[in-house]
Amino acid sequence: STSAVTGRVDPEVFALAELESKAKPDQTKCGLCSRGEMADSKASNVFVVFGASGDLAKKKIYPTLWMVYKGGLFPEGTKIVGYARSGLTVDQLKERCKQYMKAKKEEEEKLNEFWAINSYVKGSYTEESAFVNLDSEMKKLEQGCTSANRLFYLALPPSVFDTVTTHIKGCLMNANGWNRVIVEKPFGKDSDSSAALSRHLSGLFTEEEIYRIDHYLGKEMVQNLMVLRFANSIFQPVWNRDNIANVVVTFKEPFGTYGRGGYFDEFGIIRDVMQNHLFQVLCLTAMEKPVSTSAEDIRDEKVKVLRSIPPLELKDMVLGQYVGNPEGQGDAKLGYLDDETVPKGSVTPTYSMAVLKINNERWEGVPFILKCGKALNERKAEIRVQFRDPAGDIFPGKCSRNELVIRLQPNEAMYVKLMTKEPGMSFEPHESELDLTYKARYKDVVLPDAYERLILDVFNGSQAHFVRSDELAEAWRIFTPLLHRIEKEKIKPIKYTYGSRGPKEADELAAKCGFVYSTTYKWSGAHL
């Protein structure tokens, strides 16, 4: 069955279907479909936002909670508590979030109802007494309930993470209900720091209580990969090294880091995007069919893929850093180093391309090319599976390679590039597509935001779309030696112009790895 959380129905039907499913006992424990177990209707559910005064909270978390509330998808009686060091009232918090809430004029009353279930507690991140006070406030909200479930969202800087989680364990865990902790990236900066973080968390919570959130795992088309691959017999026989020439996973943003370059400079594009978001997409694209759709079976297969990948080497990388475009407008005139918050002479890459090898029976010899960058020519995230040239070609030089393209954002779509006869009297091959553009096929469907899906997954106890500790360890194993070498030797990135496709060396490396770039066809998304 397909859950309403996947967003393939009208919003009202979506809400009703989800509420109906919560009322029924879970028989399947399906990590993708059933969304796990939901608390009974007499339980209280308190959602605590640590870092409630921060950017992530106002731009993403509270708007997401509002959309879930508007859809009627919270368990009955859910309360939201904001916690931060700043002295705020709920009205002040409401004003901070106002421009990000996406509330229509006719929804004002509903929005006021949403803010009525909110409260705010000011407190320290280091003093135990502050957490004891928070616990007292939460207990007031839980009075009269048979059990009390608590969900803690850590939208916090790494500097206070250890003390906050220690105090959550010591002061806020409730024995009469479940406790779940949502952890935002960064999950460390390398193998050692990530392992230390994992040890710290595992010393406080069970793995079942920890939800490491990667919002890419909540995206419609990323979640669709499982169904596309394992529910369609046409793909299974060709999904291997005999038929696929290469796989390219791309993430492009058309804006730079101006004004927040100081934060970005601590991590760089590899840690910010490639090691997490793109690696999750790679795993779902490359993994074997799991025994079931349970969370552990899916994550077991993802780990097997990662264990088959050797550590990256510099020769398999292209690193870039954008410079200003003299002909650009506004921020486009400014390069990465023109940002006063960026250290002078920084060699932090804003563009990265990596060629990975998966040493197993299915993928031996097939390059997986990951590309990500800031200040590029467009906003796009996609998976491009390029197939091999047909054997015994009787149309020499006239055919382009078949490709399956899965557009993750914007304008979700799947299309297959293939050759057909040119219409009319001609017998010449012509490049066209089989196109499933979501906005054309599902015109009345509103797709939930990735965070909406994932927050509901946490309420429902489904961990299929969250990162397990061994996944994290394997991903850092692959990247850590390379990152340390880049930082130790201060490898200088190649300069590329703001608004371009990135360094030309990236195209050269892709071609060397067997990727064939076709200039004869561009998907138009004509139905949009």
N, C-alpha and C positions, 0 to 999 in steps of 0.2 A: 504494500500500500504506500501511497505517497502522502506524507504529512502536510498539513496546511502550512507548516513552518517553512517548507520549501518554496512557497509563494506562487503556486501555479493555479490559484483560484482567485475569484473576486474577494476584496478585503473583508466584506461582511461574511461571506461563506467561509473564508479563511478563519475568521474569529470563531464562528459557531462550530466549525469542524474541530478546531483545536480544543475548545472547551468541552465538546462531547468526548473527545479522546481522553481528556484528563479524568473524566468521570468513570471511565472504564478501566478495569484492572489490566495491566500489561501482561500479555500472554507470550509475546515473542521475544522481548528484550532485544529488539533489532536496533542496532546503533544508529541507523539512518532513518528508519520509518517510525518506530514507536516513540522515540524520544525518551526512553527510560521511564522511571517511576516518578509520579507527581505526588506531592504531599496531599494528605486528606483535607477536606474542606474546612475542618475545624482547627487546623493548625495555623499558627501565625507564621508569616514570612516577612522577615525584615531584611531589606537590601541596604547595606552600608556602603557609601561611596567615600573612600579615603582619598583625600586630595580634591574635595568637592569645589574648592575655590580656583582650581587650576584650569588651564586651557583645554585639556582633554575632556574634563568633566563638562564644561559649558558647551564645547563644540560637538561632542560626540556622545558622552554617556547619558546626560540628561535628555537630549533630543531623542535618543534611542529609547530610553525608559518611557518617554511621553508617547512614542509611536506604539510601543507594546501596550501601554495603558489604554490608548485610544482604540486599539483593536480588541480590547476586552480579554487580553491573553494572560494577564497576571492572575495568579491564584487569588481567590477572594480574600479581601482584607490585607493585602500586601501593603507594607509601609516602607518608605524610603527615608534613610537618615544620611544627611551629608555631614562629613567630618573633616575639619581642616584647622590650621593654626589661625587663619584669618577670622576676625570677628564679623560674622555676617548674620543677617536675618534671612528667612525664607523669601521675603519680598525682594531683598537685595540680590539673592541668588537667582530669583525669577527674572529680574531685570537684566542680569548678566547674560542669561541664557536666551533672552527673548528673540534676538535676531536669528538664532539657530534652530528654533523650535518648529518651524514650518507648520504653523497653525493657521487655518483659514479663519475668516471673520466669524463664520457660523459655528466654529469650534471653540470659541472663547469660553463658553460656559464649561465645556468638557475640560479645557485646559486649566481652568480654575479648580475644578474637581481634582485634577492631577496634582496640582501644587498643594491641595489640602491634605494629601496623604504624605506630604514631605515634612520633615523637620530638619533642624540643623544644630549641630553641637560643635562648639569651639573647644579645641584642646591641643595639647602638646603631642608630638610624635615620639617623645622619649620618656615622659614621666608616667609611671604606672598608675598614679592616682587619676590621671586624665582618662585612662581606659576603664578604670573602675567606675568613673562617672558616666562614661558612655554606656557601660553595661547596665547601669541603673536606669538610664533613659530608655534603653531598649526593652528592659523588663516592664516598664510602664506600658509600652506598646503591645506587649505580649500577654497582658493580664486577661484572664477568662478563657484562654485557649488550651486545648488538650495537649498540644505539643508546640514547640517553637523552633522553626528553621531559620538559620542565619546565613546570609550570603554576603561576603566581603569582597568588594572590588578595589584593588590596589592601584589607583592611578597616581603613583607616587614616584619621586626621583629615587634612583638607586641608593643615594646617601642615607636615607632613613628606612630602607626596606627591612633590614635585619631587625632593628628595634621594634618596628611596627608589627611585624609578623610574630615576634617573640611575645609581645604584649597581647596580641590577638589570642595566641595559644594560652597564655596565662590568665587572661581576664575575661575573654569574650566567648569562649566556646561553650555551647549549650549542650548538656547531656540529654535533654529531652527533645530530640529532633536532630536533623542533619546540619552540618556546618560545611560550607564550601567557599573556597578562596579563589578568586580570579586574579591571575598574575599577568601584568602587561610586560611586553618586551621593553628594554633589552634583558635577555636571559643570560647575562654575562657578556664579556668581550672576547673571550677565548676559552679553550678547554679548561684551564685551571679555574678561572673565575666562575664559569658556568657550573663546574663540578662542585665548587664551594657553595654556590647558591643552591644547587640541588641537595647537597648534604644538609644545608641549613633547613630547607623546607621539609625534607624527609624526616628530620629530627623533631619537627613540630607537628606535621600533618601526615596522613596516609596519602598515597598516590590518588586514591579515589576522591579525596577532598580538594585536590589541586587541579585547577583549570588554567593551563598556560594558553592564553588567547593569541591566536594569529588570525586576524580578521579575514585573510585571504581564504581560509577554510570555511568561511561563512558565505562566500560569494556564490551566486546562483550557478554559474558555469563551472566553477571548481567542484561544487557538490554534484554537478551533472556528470562529471567524469566517470564515476562509478557505474551509473546507469548506462551511459553511452558505451563503455567498454565491455561490461559484463552482462548486459541485457540484449545485445544485438549480435547475432551470429555472423553478420557480414564483416565485422571488424576483427573478431577473435582470430581467424586464420591468418590474417595479414599483419597482425600486430607483433612483428618480430624483425630480426636483422635480415631475413631473406627478402623482405618487401619494403622495409623502411630505410631510407638513406640517411636521414638525420631528423632530429627533433629540436626545434628552436622555441624557447620560452622568453618572451619579451615584456619588459616593463618600461614605459616611456612617460615622462612628464614634461610638459612644455614650459615649466617655470623653474627658476633657480631656487637658491636657498637664502636669498638676501633678507637680512633681518633676523634670521635664525641660524646663520652659518656657524656661529660659535658652538651651538649644541650639535649640529650635524658634524662638525669637524672632529668631535670626540669619537664618532663611530664610522663615518664614511658610508659610501653606497653599498659596499659589500656586506657590512654588518646590518645596515638599515633595511636592505631589500633582498639581496641575493641569498644570504645564508638562511633566511627564514621563509619569506613569502615564495620566492621562486623555487626553493628546495621542496617546499610542500607540494607545489604544483608538479614538479619533476617526479616526486614519489608516487603520486596518484596516477600519473601518466605511465610510469614504468613498472609499477608493482604487479605481482602475480595476483590471480583471483583469490581473495580471502575465503576461508572456510565458510564464513557467514558474514552478515553485515553488523555483527557486534563490534563494539569499539575496540576491544582487545585484538580480535582477529584482523581488523583493518590495520591497526597500528603495528601489529606483528609483521605484516607484509611490507609496510613502509620501512621498517627498520632493516629488513632483509635487503631492500634496495640500497639503502645507505651503506650497509656493511660491504656491499659489492663495489663501492666507489673508492678508488685510491685517493690519497691526499692530492690536492691541486698543486701544480707547479707553475712558476712564473711564465714559462714558455707557452703555456696554454691560456694565458690571460692577455687582455688588453685593458689598460687603465687610462682614463681620460679625466681632464678637468676643464670646465668651460671658461672661455674668455668672452668679454663683451662683444656685441655686434655693433659696429659703428653706425650701421644703417637701421638698427633696431629702435624700438620705442620703449620708453620707461626703463624698467629694470633690465630689459634686453641689452641695453648699452653697457651694463655692468657685468664684469666677470666675477668668478667666485672669490678671488683675492681682493676685490674692491669692497667687500663687506668688512666694515670696521670690527665686527665681532669675530672674524676669522683671523687666526694668528698669521703674522706676516711670513710669507714664504711657505705656507702650508702646502704639503704634497698629498693631502687627502683627496682621493679620487671621487669625482661626482658622476663618473661613468665607469662601468665595468662590464667586460665580456669574459666568460669562462667557458672552456670546452671540457666537458666531463666525460669520463668513460665508465661504463657499467660492466664490470667483468662477470657476467653470468651467461647462461646458455641463450637466453632470449635476445640480449642486447650487445653481445660481443662485437666490437668494431663499429657500432653506431654512435656517432658523436651526439651528445646532448649539449646544446649551445644555449647558455643563459646570458641574457643581455639586459642591463638596466641602466638608466641614466636620468639626470636632471637637465633642464634647459635644452631639451631636444625639440624636434619639429612638430610633435603632436602628442596628445594624450592617448595612450593605448597600452593595453595588456592583453596578450594573446599567447596561445599555444599553436605552433605551426608544425604539423607532421608532414614531412616531405617524403614521398615514396620514390622508389628507384625507377629508372627509365625502363620501359618495357623491353623485354628481350626480343631480338629479331625484328627491330623496328622497320616497318615498310614505308614509313613517312619520314625519311631521314632529314633531320634539321628543321622539321615543321611542327614538332610537338613539344610542349612544355610538360614538366613533371606534374603529376597529380599531387594535390595537397589537401589535407584536412585541416581547416583553420577553426579554432575555437576562440572566439572573441570574448574575453573576460570582462573588459570594460573599455570605453563606454559602449552603449548599444549592443547588448549581449546578442550573440549570434553564433551559429555553426554553419560553415559552408565548405563544400568540397569543390576544389578546382579540378576540372576534367576537360578532356578534348571531345568535341562533337563535330559532326560535319557542318561546314558553313551553310547556312540556310540558302535555298535557291538552287540554281543549276550547278553551282560549283561542287567539287568533291574534295575541297581543301579542308584540312583539320582546322578547327576554330576553338579557341579557349573560352570556356563558359563555367557556370557553377550550378550546383544544387544548393539552394540557399534556404536556411532556416533562421530568419531574422526575428527575434522575439517580439519586437514591437509591431511587426506585420502579422505574425501568426497568432500572438496572444494579445490582441489590442486592448482588451479590457482588464488585463491582469496587472496588478501592482506588485512588483517584486520587492520584498522586504530588504532592508539594508542588512549587510552582513552581521553587524553587531546585534540587530534585533534577533536574528536566528540563534546566534551564539548565546546571548543572555537567556533566551528561552531554553536552550539546551542545558544550561547550568541549572536552572530551576527544575528541569526534568531529569537531571542526573545522567545525561548522555555525554560521554567524553569522546565520541568518535571524531569530532571536529576540533579536538584540542591536542596539544603536543605533549607526548609522554617524555619522561626524563631520559630514556635510552635513545629516543629519536634525537633529542637535543645533543646528547653526548656524541653521537655518530656524526651529526652535521658539523659540530665544532672540530672533531678529529680531522675532517676533510679540509677545513679552512684555516685552522690555527697556524700550521707551519708557514703557509703562504703569508698570512697577515703579519706574523712576526718578522718575516724576511722583508716585507714591504716597509715596515716601520723601522727596523734596524738599519737597513741600507738606504732608507729615505728614497725609494724608487720614485723618480719623477714621472707624473702622468703626462700623457700626450695632450696637447692643447686642442680644443675643438670650439667652434664658434657657437654662441648662444643661438638656438633655433635651427641648428643643423641636425643631420642624422647621427652625429657622433664622429669619432675618429675614423678616418678611412682605413686605418689599420685593422679595425674590427671587421669590415667587409672583406678585407684580404685574408684574414685568418679564417673566416667562415667559408670562403671559397676554397681555401686550402684543405678544409675539413670535408669538402664535398657538397656544401650547400650551393644550389644553383639559383641565383636571383633572376627572376623573370621581370623584364621591363615591358612585356607585351600586355599585361593584365593587371588591373587594380580593382579590388572589390569596392563597389560603389555604395553598397547599402541602399540601393535605389528605392526600396520599399519604405524607407524611413521618411 
